[in-house]
Amino acid sequence: MEEKNEIIRIIEKKKQYCNSTGGVDINRILQIETLLKVTIPESYKWFLQNYGHILIMGIEIYGVSKGEIPSCVKATERYRKIGLPSQFVVIESSDEWVYCLDTSDIKTGECTIVDWDRRDGVGSQEYENFYEFFYERLKDACENWD
């Protein structure tokens, strides 16, 4: 939970550089699970319930934006058309590659974060869970931003 607390601290400290759509209720999370036919890990549910979709210091984490279809669903469906495995949920994109929740192996409510690109397919397991992923992305953004 240390990473979760650090995420909250960084977002509060850098709030002038943060744009979030705001948290959503469980019904929107269930919509994502239904549309993508996956189970969302607890740490990503926490993100959705607290931030929805966020752009902070140049990083954009997909979730639920103001549109009818959640941004993570739109991105995932777009990449599935070009070969993204069905168990992956896109949470960040650089256009060349994407970071994804690998929902195929949820253990104790969590799943790993992997990278994927169209040419090489699945890269390596990058992070143990969404908290670790988001914290590391924020930490890197802070170093590059300051």
N, C-alpha and C positions, 0 to 999 in steps of 0.2 A: 504493500500500500504506500510505501515511500514514494514511488514514482507518481502515483495518483496525486499525492499531496504536492509534489514538485510541479506537476502539470498545472494544478490550480494556482500555485504561487507564481509561476512564470506568466500565465495568462493574466493574472491580476496586475503583475508588475508591468507588463507590456500592453495593457488594454488600449492604449492610444494607437497601437498598430494592429488591433484586432477587430475583425468583423465577423460576428457569429449570427446565425439565423435564430438562435435560441433553442432551448430544449423542447423535446416533443414527448408526448405521452406513449404509453405502451401500445396503443392501437396503431400508431405509425410504425413502430418497430415490428409489430406483427405483420404489417403490410409488406415491409421489406422481406421478411422471412417467407411470406406467402408468394410474393412475386418472383423471388429468386430461388425458392425451394431449398432453403438452407436454415440452419440454426445459428443465430448471431451470438457470439461470446459475450459474457457478462461485462467485460471492460469496454467493449464497443457499445453495448447498450447504455452504459454509464455516460459515455461520450455523447450519444444521441440524446439522452434525457437531459443533459446539461448544456450542450452546445449546438446540437443539431448538425450543423455544417460550419466549418470555420476557415477563415483566411487570416493568417497571422504571420507577420514578418516574412512574407513571400511564400509560405507553404499553405497549401489548400488541402484540407482533409474532407473528403466527401462524406455525406451523411444524408440529412434531410434538409433541403432548402425550401424556399417558399412555393415551389411548383407542386403540382399534383403528384408527379412521380418523383420519388426521392433521388437525389443526385447520385448516390452510390448505386442505385438500381440502373439509372440511365448509363452510367459509365460501365458497369458490369455487363449489361446487355450489349453495348457497343463492342466491347472487347470479346465477348463470347462469339460474336459473329465472325471474328477473325482467329478463333481457336482457343480462347481462354477456357480452361477447364471449368465445368459447371459447379464445382465445389468452392471456387474462388469468388470473393467479393472485393471489387476494386475500392480502395480507400484513398489512394493518391496516385496521380498520373504525372509523368514528365513527358508524355507523348511517345518517347522511345521505349519506355518500360513503365510498369505499374507495380505498386505495392498492393498486396491482396491479403485478406483474411483467408487462411486455408481451413475452411469449415469441415473438411473431411475427417478430422481427428480432434474433436473437442474433448479435452480432459479437464476435469474439475471446473467446468464452465468456461474454459479458455482454449484458444487455438493459436497456432503460430502465424507469423506474418512472413510471406515469401515475396520475392520479386518475380516478375514474369515479363517476357517480351515476345513479340510475334516471331522473331527469327529463331531464338534459342529456346523458347518455351520457359519452363520453370527454372529459375535460378536456384539460389540457395535459400535455406531458412535464414531469415535475417533477424527476427526477433521472436522471443518466447510468447509474447502476448501484446495486445494493443497498448496497454499502459507503457510497456518498455518502448515500443515503436514510437508512440506519440511523444514521450519524454525525450527520447534521443533526437527526434526531428526538431523539437522545440529548442533543445540545448544547442544543436548545431546552428539553428536559425539565429539564436541569441549571439553566438560567437561571430557569425558572419554579419549580423545587423549592427552590432556595436562598433 
